[in-house]
Amino acid sequence: MFSAASIATMAACIFLFGLFFSLVINFRYIVKNAEENVSVTVLFDEDADQATINEIGEKIKQYKGVTSVKYISAEEAWDDFKTQYFGDTEEADKWAEGFENDNPLANSSSYSVYIDKIENQDALVQYIEGLDGVREVNQLKGATQTLSTFNKLISYVAVAIILILLCVAVFLISNTVSIGISIRKEEIGIMKLIGATNSFVRAPFIIEGIIIGLIGSVIPLILLFILYNKVVEYILTRFSMLNSVMTFLNVYQVFEVLVPVALVLGMGIGLFGSIITIRKHLKV
């Protein structure tokens, strides 16, 4: 009965851990996608020739952490601006024709630079500003700080909750093993009197703790696997406006990390809780 109660409690702890893990890994994935879309815009000196621009691009590509460098010519910049400002109507085309031979963005060719970690963007900006031929470097300072702060907050909260769940689980396993020792104290005393070693006496409790942890991990993993896709589907259906903003990991991407972590965590908690309890209470 005590083992069943301990398995149920362990399952609840691992379920909460798996639920929280799924939330965190998806939030980090969403933030990572947002980071990948935040770029640094590099503008060049007005007298910079194409060779200088190409050289700047090569130096930026060599910087550690840069994932991509996209060159936007003055003509491409004007075409994008024309589409956004004038639209696609015939009247808009007539307005745009007045600038056909006089590109207002003649000196606006640029690089859009993307980096793997948003917190390293300030260092990248300083590096680019020191390159010859660079006139200006623009970055979304607010977005950079917000994403960096959000990343740190997720990490701190994740560590705190995981530590709390670990402490609760170890406490519960310890209590279960302690009760088991108390119930079988007389039996254990007889075993030691007829020559059983401490290792022989300890082994069943350690194995019991590991089995409790293993069973308590498998049950919530099955439940989470069934619920994950249903929850994601419900969220995207119920809040359809999120489809263009948020992309969730599929269940296999989450569980390829969650399954080994949860199994090792469950068995480790069972083992650790058993060892601690036996050292304190196995004195017969």
Secondary structure, DSSP 8 states (H G I E B T S, - for coil): -HHHHHHHHHHHHHHHHHHHHHHHHHHHHHHHHHHHT--EEEEE-TT--HHHHHHHHHHHHTSTTEEEEEEE-HHHHHHHHHHHHH-SSHHHHHHHHTTTTS-TTTT--EEEEEES-GGGHHHHHHHHHTSTTEEEEE--HHHHHHHHHHHHHHHHHHHHHHHHHHHHHHHHHHHHHHHHHHHTHHHHHHHHHTT--HHHHHHHHHHHHHHHHHHHHHHHHHHHHHHHHHHHHHHHHHTGGGGGT-----HHHHHHHHHHHHHHHHHHHHHHHHHHHHHHH---
